[in-house]
Amino acid sequence: MKTGRILIIDDNEDLLKAARIFLKRHFGQIDLEKDPTLIPDLLKNESYDVILLDMNFTQDVNSGQEGFHWLDKILEIDPSAVVVLITAFGSVDMAVRAIKAGATDFVMKPWENEKLLATMLSAIKLRSSKAEVQQLKDQQELMREELDHKFKDIIGQSQAMIKVFDTIDRVAGTDANVLVLGENGTGKELIARAIHRNSNRADKPFVTVDLGAITETLFESELFGHVRGAFTDAKTDRAGRFEVANGGTLFLDEIGNLSPALQAKLLTALQNKRISRVGSNKVLDVDIRLICATNMPLYEMVQKGEFRQDLLYRINTIEVTLPSLKERHEDIRLLAEHYLEQFAKKYNKDIYKFSEATIKRLEKYHWPGNVRELQHAVERAVIMSRDNILQPEDFFFNSSNQPKDQSEINLEQYNLEDVERILIRKVLAKHNGNITHAAQELGLTRSSLYRRLEKYGL
């Protein structure tokens, strides 16, 4: 399949036609133009791999000044443009001057077709190389920007999170293996990514493996790779996660789910720093930084013989324990506001804040699903709300997940405020959080009910 976009600019119409007839056999698109003053418009509407530019037009027969003028203009519009200059009045001095001015190459009229083709192919390769270099520069710039935000996507200012940030600071620059512990939904992968992003391996791959989702039969293939024909479905050679992560960081999530047999295979690979693809005897050296995570009690599992002690020693040079959301109560508002901004933009909703009653309700809830549950709750509220301020009725929590209140205790034990708080909670539950219906049943206005919700933190 022919590729490559070529623009030829020359005031000789016969030359343009001849060039098109020859070059269209080798390239996908050939555009012709006699008037160089149209170059700016052409470059605004199209991106060319190579521009063939005449050095002399009708205003200037043989000095080449017009060619140099339009060369400068092209490079001003597109600094990465690849320009090949052509002329019937060339010289070595002019060729040298053309290259210094930014041209890629210089050809003489009349040209030899094969030489012209070779020049064009080389020029297209150069254009491709320039694009790759620019892409690498863009990627490096993006990585630098990310490094400026050391704990990007990790929101928190509580003392518990400050301790986590301090640990990341201390360990990131080393190659020490890290074990991240914490309940589901606390953000263990974010911590792993932050460690990688602030490490000496930041420009190398960060490869994740969910060990809880890999079957025993596929474990070795996924982690160590396989060669064609190693098993029934092995149609081609395939690199495993260890190999892909070479030089970078390998993040093994849910490591507590590994069976004893798989723990042994993993330990061998970590100790030897070598792997072999399934079906191959060739040994590959691997250099990885290992980060593991789990919500399971590994130390208890070791005592029960369910997790290898030597593997635990291998993976936990440094431990990072993430607090649950109920342990970082002061971060709830900060997290909720972060997710509100994120989802309001995503769903194009004009919602800009929470009412104070809503914040108190969010802070009172104990969040068994941790940060992930809060994220989903805010997303749902943003989608369903018809207002530009999120109210308590925009959030619905499973009553089975709520900490037990004292609403079932004999009301004679309570003072008036306790009775009012319990009554409001019961009526809200009856109407599934609908403020209007609850206020009607309680004989209150919506604003009066909101004031009470804020007062009692409901």
Secondary structure, 3 states (H helix, E strand, C coil): CCCCEEEEECCCHHHHHHHHHHHCCCCCEEEEECCHHHHHHHHHHCCCCEEEEECCCCCCCCCCHHHHHHHHHHHHHCCCCCEEEEECCCCHHHHHHHHHCCCCEEEECCCCHHHHHHHHHHHHHHHHHHHHHHHHHHHHHHHHHHHHCCCCCCCCCCHHHHHHHHHHHHHHCCCCCEEEECCCCCCHHHHHHHHHHCCCCCCCCEEEEEHHHCCCCCHHHHHHEECCCCCCCCCCCEECHHHHCCCCEEEEECHHHCCHHHHHHHHHHHHHCEEECECCCCEEECCCEEEEEECCCHHHHHHCCCCCHHHHHHHCCEEEECCCHHHHHHHHHHHHHHHHHHHHHHCCCCCCEECHHHHHHHHHCCCCCHHHHHHHHHHHHHHHCCCCEECHHHCCCCHHHCCCCCCCCCHHHCCHHHHHHHHHHHHHHHCCCCHHHHHHHHCCCHHHHHHHHHHHCC
